[in-house]
Amino acid sequence: MLQSDKKNKIDRRIQRTRLSLRAALLGLLKQKNYDDISIEEITEHANVGRATFYLHYKDKEDLLLEEFSEMANEKAQTLSEIPFSAWFPILDNPESEPEKSDSPLPLLMVFQHIKEHSDLYYILLKSSKSSRTFERIRKISTETIIKFVQAKLITDPIPILFKVPIDFFAAYFSGALLSTVDWWLEEGLHYTPEEITNMFRGLFFRGARDTIGMSTDQSID
């Protein structure tokens, strides 16, 4: 067997193992509280040994955060297909309903995704180790946004000019978004994704659109 074929086979096996462990954890989360789930239960459901688990993850938090990271990257990939200017809807009427816009609404898609997976986000932000977990989530979110913006700078049809460092913008956006989600969960998701989108875009994008400009005559206003 060629060395490259052997490596690909090992890589596929590692990927299958990781997917099995993540699926096992998500399945158990539908049955019981996160804090009550043991590593032994996860490995039993995934049909792998404990030693195999620890070859890939330090603990179940590590496993949970990989699931979050994969979800974040998948969502970023989907959103990358939408022109960056679509993140800046007309803000002259903050009471306008997002769903009535003819433009793609990536921010609404983000909040819809969060509501759809609210159980997972609640665990991530409200677990017994929430302070440590929150910091790791913030780092993953910021890195994902940086990669997303850097890709859009290359592929977006309208050239974009950042007046602040991209990593600062990503950290600021990530912090605002996570704080909003944390508050939304605390409120029991009382507000709809459309309402949260409206509130967030009114607060965040009014300042952001003054910081991010288009290098052509096209305007986001």
Helices and strands as residue ranges (DSSP letters): H 3-29, G 34-36, H 39-46, H 50-56, H 60-79, G 84-87, G 98-100, H 106-116, H 118-126, H 130-155, E 160-162, H 166-186, H 193-211, E 212-214
